[in-house]
Amino acid sequence: MAYIIDRRLNSKNKSTVNRQRFLKRYKKQIQKSVSDAVNQRGITDMERGDSITIPKQDISEPVFGHGQGGKRDIVHVGNKEFLAGDQIPRPEGGSSGNGAGDASDSGEGMDDFVFQISQSEFLEFMFEDLELPHMVKRQLLDSDSFRYKRAGFSQAGSPNKLNIVRSLKSAHARKIALGGKKRRRRRELKAQLLAFVDPLSEEQQSQKRAIEAEIMVLTRKINAIPFIDDYDLRYNLSVKVPQPSPKAVMFCVMDVSGSMTQEIKDTAKRFFFLLYLFLQRQYEKIEVVFICHHTVATEVTEEDFFYSRETGGTVVSSALKLTQEIIEARYPSNEWNIYVAQASDGDNWQADISKCHNIMQQLLPLVQYFTYVEMGGREVQSLWHLYQDLQRDFSHCFAMSQVKNNADIYPVFRELFKRKTTT
């Protein structure tokens, strides 16, 4: 009996390759389960893993069977009721799978397949194919942002960077240089040996022995040249060069006025928490600025943004003005990729509409992408109409959407930040 022992170094996750293959195969079912989980969870549980259920009909495997083979004549019985192309109705009755009905002592089946995905896998499926659009401006960041670039070869280096082809070429060139003169002399002596014709005189025999002795000496010297020497070794040389990286900042602007009910505020916070998770996972170096506003706008911390219960009147221009001031003071538009995400129920003080329009005319040319999400599911409000007019002039960097309830957040989020295909 043969025993096969798997000694491959795959740490403790010996089924990693098989698991990745499985996740790729049932990608659509997992994405649907992730979407459902995001809609049903609370804010604090948004990023944990989950149990994924795959219907049993989706995990069926193809089966190959062998036919009877050969050439056979078969006569099929006809019928008087149906013709080719007729549709046969489904028989009435049967089980609908809702658990209703009496118990039975017969029948069998199979439960749906359930498995657990980790937090990392959950977030990967959640934010797959999403990105911040138009991130094109690049500047040199701090000195810790570097990449290694090939810069020729070196005679010193670590063994793992040894260039075998270049080393062999160097060894071959050295052997040619050191033994070229000896090889030419040996060829000349061999040609002289061929010139001797029997019978040879004593003088010719003496000359022949001298030539053969010299050939042996030359051959010994040529063979003494080492095949490869430390001088021949060449290593791949890599130099560290500064890595241009995108500098990006996201402004999260949320309306906390009295017109925003607690339910609408919770929905807006779910949207921003999803955005915050996306930025943390997808981008290593990005700054986030949190702004809350009612009649007055203030820059707040992450904790105050998600957990404070401040309220008041509604003056949207205060938030837009504060965003513009922070950009001018800390984030020059020629160096930073600037993004703004605003969530509101759409209500605004009527006298403030024209002021919002003027500020937005100055703000939109500075940003890479501006998203506005109107919460609540009511008829569109004054702020929506104002932004709708601005979107016609700034369609390349302005996106708007409506969210009625928590179930709309994840589809709207994916629509706003889906990866644009380049042609």
N, C-alpha and C positions, 0 to 999 in steps of 0.2 A: 504494500500500500504506500502511495506517495503522499507526503505531507508538504503543503505549501505554506511558508511563513512569510508574511508581508513585513519587511523591515524598512519600508520607505519612511523617510523623515518627514512626517506630515503633522508634527506635534500631537496634541491630544485630539484635534479635530480631524479624525481620519476619514470622515465622510464629507469633507468640505466641497470637494469637486462634485460629488453626487448631489449635494444639497443645492449648489449653484445651478446645476443642470435642471433639477426639479423646479426651482424658483423660476427659471427662464421658461420652462415648458408651460407652467400654469400662471403665467404673468397676468393675463386678463382677469382671471378669477381672484388673484391676490389684490390687484389694483381696485377691483370693485369692493372687496372686503375692507380694504384700507379706507376707501372713500366713505363707506357706511360707518366705520369706526370713528372717523374724524367728526362726522355730523352728530354722533350720539354721545361723545365724551365730554367731560368737563375740561376747563382750560388747563388745570394742573396735570391732567392725565393725557394730554395731547400727544406726548412724545414717547410713551412707553410702548412696549411690544404688544402683540395681540395674538389671539387664537384665530386661525384662518380655517374656514369650512369650505370644502370643495364638493359639490354634488357628485354623487356616485356615478352618474352617467357621464361626467366629464373626465373620469379617470379610467375609462375602459380602454383596453389595449387592443390593437389590431391583431387578428388571428388569421393565419394562413392555413388553408386546408388542401388536401389532395383530392382531385376529382377521380372519377372512376377510370378516366382515360379510354383510349380506343375509339372506335367508330361504332355507334349504336343507333338503331332505329327505334324511335319512341312515338307512340300515338297518344296524344292528350285528349281527354274527354271534353267536349264542348259544353255550352249551356245555352239556355234560351232567355236568361234574364239580363245578362250584361254583354256589352260590346266594348271594343277597345276604346279607351279614353274615358269610360264612365267613372264617376267618383262614388266610392262606396262610403256611406255614412258610418261614423263611429258607433259601435254598439252602446246602448244605454246601460247605466249601472256601473259597477266597478268601484274601486276605492279611489278617492281623490287625495288621499294622503293627509287628511286633517285629523285623523285619529278617531273619527266618529264610527259608530257601529258596534256590534257585539264581538266578544272574543271568539276565536276560532282555534280548533286543534290542528289546523293544517296551514301550509304556506310557509315561505321563507323569503329572505331578502338580505339587504346589506345597508348598513348605516352610511351616512355621508362621512367623508374623510376629513379629519380635523388634525391640524398640526400647529405648532407655535413658532412665530417668527420673533426675532430679537428686536431690540430698540433700533439698532443700526439698520437692519433690514427694513423695518417699518418706515423709518424716515427716508430711506433710499427710494422706496416705492412711492412715498408721499410726494417727494419733490423731484421725481424723475422728469426729464425733459423740460425743466423750468429754468429760467435765467432772468437776470436784470437786463433789459434790452438796451441797445445802443451804448454799451460800455466800450468806448473807443479811445478815450483820452488816456494817455499813459505818461507817467512821470517816474523818475528814479526815487524810490523810497529810501528807508534807512539803510545803513551799511550792511545789515544782516540779510538783505535780499540779494542773493547772488545765484548764479548758475555756472556750471562748469562747461567750458568749451574746448574742443580739441585744438591743440596748437602745435602740431608736428610731433617730433620724437625726441627722446632724451636718452643719454647713456646711463642714467641712474634712475631707479624707480623700484616699485614694489613688484614682486613676482606676478601678482594678478594682472598687472598692466603690461606684461611682456608681449611684444609684437613679434610673433614667430616668423612671419613672412619677411619682415624687414630685417630681423636678425640673421636669417639664412642668407638673404641677399648680401648683407655686409660680410658674412663669413666667406661666401663664394668670391666676392671681390677681393678680400684679403688673400685668399689662397691663390687666386690668379696673379696678384701683384707679387707675392713672395716666391712663387714657383714658376713664373712665366719664363724667366731667363734659363732656368735649369731645364725646363721642358723643351725649349727651343734647342739647347745644346744636346739633349738626349735624342731629339729627332735627327739632328745632323749626324750624330755618331751612328745611329741605326742605319741611316742612308749609306754611310761609309762601309758598314758591315756588309750591306747588300752588294757593294761593288767588288768584294773579294770573290774570285772564281777559283775553284779547285782545279789542279793541285796548286797549293801555296808554297812558296819558298819559306825558308826559316825566318827571313826578315819580315815577310808578310804575316806569318803566324805570330811572331812577336808583336807586330802592330795590332793584330786582331785581338790578342789577349789583353793588350793595354786598353783598347777601346771597350771591350766587354767589362773590364774592371772599372773603367770610368763610368760606364752606363750603370753598373751596380751601385756605385757611390751616389750618382745623381738620383737614382730611384729611391735609395734609402733616405736621402735628404728631402725628396718630394713627399714621401710617405710620412716623414717626421713632422710635416706641417699639420697642426691640429685641425680637426674638422670644424670645431667652433671654439672660440676663445671668449673670455670675459669682455674683451675689447669689442666683440661683434654684437653684443646684446644691445637691443634697442627697445625702449619702453614708450608706450603712448603717453604723450605729455598733455595734461589738461590744466588750463588756467582758469582762475575764478574771475568772472566779469560781473559787474553790476547788472541785476535783473530788473528791467522796467516792469512795473506792476501797476495795475489800475488802482487809483485812489478813489474811493466811492464813499458817499454819505447818504443815508436814508433818513428823511424827515417823516416821522409818524405824527400826523395832526388829527386829533380827535375832539369832537364836539361833546362837551359835558354840561351843556346848558339844561335848563329846566324842561324844555320840550323833548329832550331825550329821556324817555322812560328808562327804568332800571333794566327792563328786558332788552331794549334797543342798545343800551350801553354794553350789556353783556355780549350781545351779538357783535358789536364793534370790537370789543376787546378780544373776542375769539378770532376775528379777522387779523388783528394786529399781532396777536400771539403766534398765529400761523406764519405771518410774515417774519416775525422775529426769529422763529425756529429756522425758517428757510435761509435767512441771511447768515445765521450762526453756522449752519451746516455747509452751505455752498461757498461761502467766501471767508477767507482767513483774515483779511484786513479790510474791514468796512466799519465805519462809524455810524451810530444810530442816535438821532436826536428826537426826543419825545416832547411834544407840545400839546398841552390841553388848553381849551379856551371856552369861555362863556362870553361875558362882556369884555373880559380882559384875558389875554393869552399869556401863558407862562411856560418856560422850559422846565420840565420836571424830570425826576429820576425814573428809572424803569419801574421800581416798586410803586411809586406814587401814580404812575401812568396806568398801571393795571389794577390797583387796589384802592385808590382814593375815591371818595364819594362827593366830590365837589359839584356844585350846581350854581345856576344863575341865569341871566338873560342870554341873548344870542347876538354877538357881533363877530361875524366870520372874518372881517377885514383885519381884526387884531391879530389873528393867527397867521394870516398871509403876510402881514407887515412884519411880524416877528421872524418868520421864516426868511424873508428877504434880508432883514438886518443881520441875521446870523450868517447867511451865505456871504454877504459882503464883508463881514468882520473875520470869519474863520475859514471859509471854504471858497476861494476864488474859482470862478467857473472855468478859467483857462487851465486849471490844474486838477480839478476834482470832477468826477462823475456824480452829478447831483440828482437824487430821486426824491419824490414827494408822494406820500400816500395819505389821502384825507378821507375820513369817514364822518358822516353827519346824517341827520334826518332830513336835511334840506331846508329847514326853517332858518330865516335870517331877518333881522330888522330891515324893514323896507327901505329906510333911508341909507342903509349901508350897502345896497346892491351896486350902485354906481362906483363907490369907493373900492369894492372888491374887483370890479371890472378893470379899473385903472391899475391896481396893484398886480393883477394877474397878467396884464399886458407887459409889465416889466419883469415879472417873475418867470413866466414860461420860456422866454429865450435863454434863461440861465440854466434850465434843468434838462436832463437827458430824457426823463420820463415822469409824467404826472398822472396819478391815478386818483379818481374820485369814486367812492362807493357810497350810495345813498341807502340808508337803512330804514326799515319800518314797514315797507310794503304798501304805503299809501300812494295816492296820486302824487306825481312828481311836483316838487316844490320850487320856489323861486330860484334857489341856488342851482338846481338842475337846469333850468331854462338859461341861466346866465352861462354856465359851463358848456351847455350845448352850442351856444353861439360861438364861444371861444374855440371849441373843438374843430370847427370848420376851418379856422385859420391855423391851428396847430395840431392837425390830425396826426402828424408824424411822432409827436411826443405826448399826446393826451389820450387817456382812455377813461371811459365811464361805465359804470354798471350799477344795477340795483340788487339789493339783497332783502328778501322778504322775511326769512327766518334762518335759523342755524343750518338747515339743510342746504341752503344756497351758497354758503360761505366757501366751501372747498371747490365746487365747480367754478364759481366766479373767480376765486384766487388763481386757479389753473388757467383760466381764460386770460386774465390780466397779465400773467407772467410766463406764458408758454413760450418756448424757444422758437424764434423766428427762423424759418428755413431760408438759406441764402441760395440764390440761383447764379 
